[in-house]
Every structure is written in C-alpha cells, then in structure tokens.
Amino acid sequence: MILSKEEAICLVLGLSEKNIVSSTTKLNKLLARLNLFFIPIDFNFSLNRFGSFNAELDTISSNDFFTVESYLYNDKECHKYILKQEGLKLYKTNVLQKLKKIMKQNEFDNLKNEIYNLSKLRAEDISENEHKKLLLDVDDRFKLKQKLNEVFIDLKDIYSEINLLKEDSIISIKLKALIEYSYYLIKYLREKKFRRLDEEDYDFDAYMFDYYFLSNIGTIVPFLKKQIKEEKKDEILINKYYQYIINSVRDYPFSLNNPNLKDLIVT
C-alpha cells in the first residue's frame, strides 16, 4: 500500500482546516508528517533550512482534485492549495479505504487531529515542531546521538535473539525481516550517515528519511522486543511496519529496492 501523490495531497487537504493549505512550505511539512504515522507516500524529502522539502511541490498545478491559487505575500509569489469536490471524493473513498488496511480507528483519529491542528499553524511553527520531533537542530546533536545509540543498543539486543523466531509462517518471516532491516538500517545511520555529527552543520544533501526512519524505528522497538517472544504474532502491526519499509522512499539509499544495498550494510 502506497499513496499516490494526488492521494497524499488530498488526504492532507481533507484533514486540514477548511480543506485548505495556505503555502507550499506548509504542504511539504504536512505531507512529510504522514511518515510518522507509517503511511507510505510517493514523495521523497530532502533537508533544507526549513526541514522537509520536495522540489516537485513547487511545480504542481491545479487538476481534477485540487486547485492551486497564486497570491503575493511580502512581494513574493506564494501558492494556496484548495480541495475540490473530486478530491474530497478521492479522499473519502480510495484514501480512507487504503488507510483502513493499515490503521486502527484511534490511530486515524490521532492523524486527523494532528494534521488539522498543524494546518492552523504558520509554516514556521510547523517547521519548528518538526525540528523538535526529529532532533534536526544543530543544538540537538547531542540528543540525536544519544537517541541513535539507545535505539542501536536496543536493536542489537533484539537482533541477538532473532534465531528464536521460527520461520514457520509468513508473518514470522516478515517479523524476522523487519528486525533484521531495522537493525542494519540503524547501524548504517549510526556508523555512516551520522558519524560526523560533531563536525558538521546542516547537511542539505541529507535525506529527511534518515531522521524519519530513526524516529519510527525508535517507536517500534518495544513492539519488536515483545513480538519476538510472543507466541501469537500481531499480524496487523507487523504487516503495517513491514509494508511501510517496503513501500516508502524507493530511491532512498538503504531502500530494499536498491540493488546495491548489500554494499551499504555495516557488519
């Protein structure tokens, strides 16, 4: 399950105040936030000084699902995104049906509240919120390094018990693959991508998913720790997390779609 570009934008607009997002910067932030709910979307994000950024959004124009209106703000051309009736229909049918397969009602309610509340904020405030959640600020480098180490140590412990999992069902195989991928991804982030945290300022060539994956894998560590010992596996959540990793950011260096992924694995 992956949301197309149109579906992801209609979802964000459908959940936003008055079904409107008032700027491209804000749209970037709201779309990127879907990743913290393990919703794979057909957008990749790099890091700029405001946080999550996707250059494609600057070129999106009006279509059957939403209108893009231009306006001037401080003598600069800006864009506003307004959901159309067809977009509302797409959101209420296709998108919600897809989300029901990976989200429980309380999870969707949390998503709905977060996108709605963020949509009422200024773009600068959403950016600040994203920086705090993902530890993007240079001033938070110590916290980021600490989080990397904590998540890595937890996963190392879980990975050491991976042989306890019997490969007697598809869901057990998926769980094993999820643990293995998570372990090597965090190892890659810790020892390659973030190894110079003390030396560098912002890396504007970075993938935002370096930060999103660290946050998400840190979130599911307690679940993985519990599931490795549970006799009855939680198929819904295992499938959700597994599908997110499979489908999100297909051109991410540590993606399962990268034919050279083995070269990035730190042993």
MARTOR-320180 format. One record per residue: x negated, y, z negated of N, C-alpha, C in turn. Coordinates in steps of 0.2 Angstrom, whole numbers, plus 5000, padded with zeros to 4 digits. Each point is the difference from the previous one (the first is absolute). Last residue first. Example, Ala and Ser with C-alpha at 12.3 -4.5 7.8 and 13.67 -1.06 7.14 Angstrom:
BEGIN
493649894965499650064999500450054997/499849725000500450065000499650065000/
# end
This chain:
BEGIN
485649784956500049934996499650014994/501550165018499450004996500049944995/501150075026500149974993499350004996/500450085023500150054995500049974993/499849875021499450044999500150054994/501949875007499549964996499350044999/501850095014500150004993499549974996/500450045024499450004997500050014993/501950005014499749945002499349994997/502350134991499350015003499649945001/502250014990500050005008499350025003/500650004976499949935002500049995008/499150224987500649975002499949935002/498450184993500149944996500749965001/499450215011499449965001500149934996/502150135011499650014994499449955000/501950025015499350025002499650024995/502349934997499749955004499350025002/501850074981499350035003499649955004/502049884988499850074999499350025003/501149774999500350055005499850074999/499249814986500049985007500250055004/500250044977499350005002499949985007/502250004991499750075001499350005002/501149794996500250035007499750075000/499749894980499649965006500250045006/501150064981499350035000499649975005/502349924999500050085001499250025000/500449774995500250025007499950075001/499949934978499449985004500150025007/501850044987499550054999499449985003/501849855002500250075002499450055000/499949774990499950015008500150075002/499249904977500550055002499950015007/499449764987499850065003500550055001/499749794982500450035005499850075003/498649904984500249945004500550025006/498150164988500749985000500149945005/497950124997500149954995500749975000/499250175014499549955001500149944996/501350214999500249955005499549945000/499550194986500649964997500149945005/498450165006499849974995500549954997/500650155017499649945003499749964994/501350194994500449955003499649945003/498850194991500449964994500449955003/498950145016499649964997500349964994/500950185016500249935000499649954996/499550245002500749994997500249935000/498050065009499950014993500749994997/499950005023499749944997499950004993/500850205011500549945000499749944998/498650195000500550014996500549945000/498250005015499849994993500550014995/500550035023499949934998499849994993/500250225008500749974999499949934999/498050125004500350024994500749974999/498949965020499549984995500350024993/501150075019500249934997499549974996/499850215012500450014994500249934997/497850045014500649985001500450014994/497850155008500349944996500749985003/498550195006500149945005500349944997/499450204988500650025004500049955006/499050014975499849975006500650005005/499150164977500649965004499749975006/498150044985500650045000500549965003/497849874990500350045005500650044998/498549864986499650045004500450055005/500849834984499650054996499750055005/501249815008500450054997499750054997/499349805015499750064999500450064997/500849775005499349994997499750074998/502249925011499950054995499450004996/500449865020500450065001499950054995/498949784996499850045007500450065001/500249864980499349995002499850045006/502350004991499650014995499250015002/501849935015500050074998499550024995/500149785006499850045006500050074998/500949854985499249995000499750055005/502449984999499750044995499350004999/500949865016500250065002499750054995/499949774996499550025005500150075002/501749914985499349994997499550035005/502149985008500050054995499350004997/500549825015499950075003499950054996/500549794990499350005003499950075004/502149964990499550014995499350015003/501849955014500150074998499450014994/500249785010499750055004500150074998/501049834987499249995000499750055005/502350004999499850034994499249995000/501149905018500050075000499850044994/500249765000499450025004500050085001/501849914988499449994996499350025004/502250005010499950054996499450004996/500549825015499850065003499950064996/499649764990500650035003499750075003/498649854989500549955001500650035003/497550054991500350025007500549955002/499250084975500049945004500350035007/498650134979500650005005499949945005/498350054984500649974997500650005004/497950105007500149935001500549964996/499450234997500449995006500149935002/498850134982500549954998500449985006/498450185000499649944998500549944998/500850215007499749965006499749944997/500850154984500649975004499749955005/498550144989500249954996500649965003/499250185012499449954999500349954996/501350195001500149955006499549955000/499950164983500649964999500149955006/498250155001499849954995500749964999/500250185015499549955003499949944994/501250194995500449965004499649955003/498950164986500549964996500449955005/498550155010499649954996500549954996/500850195012499749955005499749944996/500850194988500549965002499849945005/498450164992500349964994500549955003/499350165015499549954999500249954994/501350195004500149955005499549955000/499950174984500649954999500149965005/498250155002499949964995500649954998/500250175016499649955003499849954994/501450215001500349944998499549945002/499750235007499950004993500349934996/500150045024499349994998500050004992/502349935011499650064999499349984998/501849845004499750035006499550054998/501749834989499350024997499650035006/502449935000499449965003499350024998/502050114991500249935000499449955003/499850245000499949984993500249925000/500150125021499350004997500049974993/502150035010499749945003499350004997/501250184993500349944997499649945003/499650215009499749994994500249944996/501050055021499349985001499649994993/502250085000500049935002499349985001/500350234996500249964994500049925001/499750155018499450004996500149964994/501850035015499549965002499449994996/502350074988499650035006499449955002/502449904990499450044998499650035006/501949865001500250064997499450044998/499949785007500250045006500250074998/499449834984499450035003500250045006/501749884989499750054995499450045003/501149825012500450065000499750054995/498949805002499950045007500550064999/500049854982499450035001499950055006/502049874995499950064995499350035001/500549815013500550055002499950064995/498749804995499850045007500450065001/500749874982499450034998499750045007/501849865003500350054996499450054998/499549795010500350055005500250064997/499449834986499450025004500250055005/501749894988499750054996499350035003/501249835012500450064999499750054996/498449835012500649994996500350074999/498449925021500150044994500649984997/499249905021499450014996500150044993/501849955017499649945000499450004996/501450195004500349954995499749945000/499350175015499850014993500349954995/500650005023499349984999499850014993/502150085005500049935001499349974999/500350235001500249974993500149935001/499450115020499550014994500249974994/501549995019499449965001499550014994/502150124997500149935003499349965000/500350234992500449964997500149935002/498550165011499849994993500549954997/500650065022499449965000499749984992/501850165003500249935002499449955000/499550234997500349984994500349925001/499150115019499549984995500249984994/501550085016499749935002499549984995/500950214997500549954998499749935002/498150184995500750005004500449944998/498050154986500349935002500650015004/497850174998500749994998500349945002/497550154995500349945003500749994997/498150215006500549974995500349945003/497650165003500549965003500449974994/498250235007500249944996500649965003/498150225005500549965003500149934995/499050254992499849935003500649965002/500050224989499750015007499849935002/501150014979499350045000499750005006/501849865005499950014992499350035000/502049935020499450034998500050014992/501249805017500150074996499350034998/501449775015499450054999500250064996/501149745002500150075001499450044998/501049735006499450044998500150075002/501749784996499850065004499450034996/501049735002499950064996499850065005/500749795009500149984993499950064995/499849985025500649984998500250004993/498050165006500249945004500749984998/497850214998500749974998500249945005/497450034995500550045002500749974998/497249984993500649975000500550055002/497650034995500350005007500749975001/498750014979500050075003500350005007/499749804988500650044998500050075002/498149845004500649995005500650054998/498049984986500050055006500650005004/499749944974500049965006500150055006/499349994971500150045007500049955005/499850034971500249965005500250045007/498850154983500149934999500249965006/499250234998500750004997500249934998/497950055011500050034994500750004996/499649805016499850075001500150034994/500049735010499950054994499850075003/501549805013499350014998500050054994/501849815011499950064997499350014998/501949865017499449994996499950074997/502349865008499650065000499449994996/502149865004499650005006499650075000/500949864977500250055005499550005006/500849854976499550015005500350045006/500449994972500450005007499550015005/499749994975499849945004500550005006/499850184984500649964999499949945005/498450175001500049984993500649964998/499850095022499549954999500049984992/501350185009500349945000499649944999/499250235001500249974993500449945001/499350125019499449964997500349974993/501550145012499949945003499449964997/500450214992500649964998499949935004/498450175004499949984993500649954998/499950105022499449964999500149974993/501550165004500249945003499449955000/499650224992500549964996500249945002/498750145014499649974994500449964996/501150115018499749945002499549974994/502350144994499350015003499749935002/502250034990499950065002499350025003/502049804998499350014997499850065004/502649884995499550055003499450004997/502249914994499849965005499550045005/501050064978500350025006499849975006/498449944982500550054998500350025007/498949765001499850074999500650044998/500049775009499950004992499950084998/500149945023500749984997500050014993/498050045012500550065001500749984997/498349845000499750054996500650065000/500349815014500149984993499850064996/499750035023500750004998500149984993/497849985008500250075000500750014998/499249785004499750034994500250074999/500749895019500449984994499750034994/499050055021500650034999500449984994/497949905005499950074998500750034999/500149754995499750045006499950074997/499949794983500450055003499750045005/499849734992499650075000500550055003/499849724992500450065000499650065000/
# end
